[in-house]
């Protein structure tokens, strides 16, 4: 992996993490308001971002 590709993957990983933080805040807000359906939908986004972040982490640790 060259330097530019590594920098891009690190940026993607940071972005995924930021998305997860926002999703977690959104899930908490929805649950506090009793919007279970919306919280479930946001949790799917959270899980997808977590899987993508784990994949990027493995690629960066090679």
C-alpha positions as CSV (number, residue, x, y, z in Angstrom):
1,X,0.0,0.0,0.0
2,X,1.6,3.3,-1.0
3,X,1.6,6.5,1.1
4,X,-1.4,8.1,-0.7
5,X,-3.6,5.0,-0.5
6,X,-2.7,4.7,3.2
7,X,-3.6,8.4,3.9
8,X,-7.0,7.9,2.1
9,X,-7.8,4.8,4.1
10,X,-6.9,6.6,7.3
11,X,-9.2,9.5,6.3
12,X,-12.0,7.1,5.4
13,X,-11.6,5.4,8.8
14,X,-11.8,8.8,10.6
15,X,-15.0,9.6,8.6
16,X,-16.6,6.2,9.5
17,X,-15.8,6.8,13.1
18,X,-17.4,10.3,13.0
19,X,-20.5,8.8,11.3
20,X,-20.7,6.2,14.1
21,X,-20.5,8.9,16.8
22,X,-23.3,10.8,15.1
23,X,-25.4,7.6,14.7
24,X,-24.9,6.8,18.4
25,X,-26.1,10.3,19.4
26,X,-29.1,10.0,17.1
27,X,-30.0,6.5,18.4
28,X,-29.8,7.9,22.0
29,X,-32.0,10.8,21.1
30,X,-34.6,8.6,19.3
31,X,-34.8,6.2,22.2
32,X,-35.3,9.1,24.7
33,X,-38.2,10.3,22.5
34,X,-39.6,6.8,22.2
35,X,-39.0,6.5,18.5
36,X,-37.9,2.8,18.5
37,X,-38.3,2.3,14.7
38,X,-36.0,5.2,13.9
39,X,-33.5,4.0,16.5
40,X,-33.5,0.6,14.9
41,X,-32.8,2.1,11.5
42,X,-30.0,4.3,12.8
43,X,-28.5,1.2,14.6
44,X,-28.3,-0.5,11.2
45,X,-26.2,2.4,9.9
46,X,-24.1,2.2,13.0
47,X,-23.4,-1.5,12.5
48,X,-22.6,-1.0,8.8
49,X,-20.1,1.7,9.6
50,X,-18.6,-0.5,12.4
51,X,-18.1,-3.3,9.9
52,X,-16.5,-1.0,7.3
53,X,-14.3,0.6,10.0
54,X,-13.1,-2.9,11.1
55,X,-12.3,-3.8,7.5
56,X,-10.3,-0.6,7.0
57,X,-8.5,-1.2,10.3
58,X,-7.4,-4.7,9.1
59,X,-6.2,-3.2,5.8
60,X,-4.2,-0.5,7.6
61,X,-2.6,-3.0,10.0
62,X,-1.2,-5.3,7.3
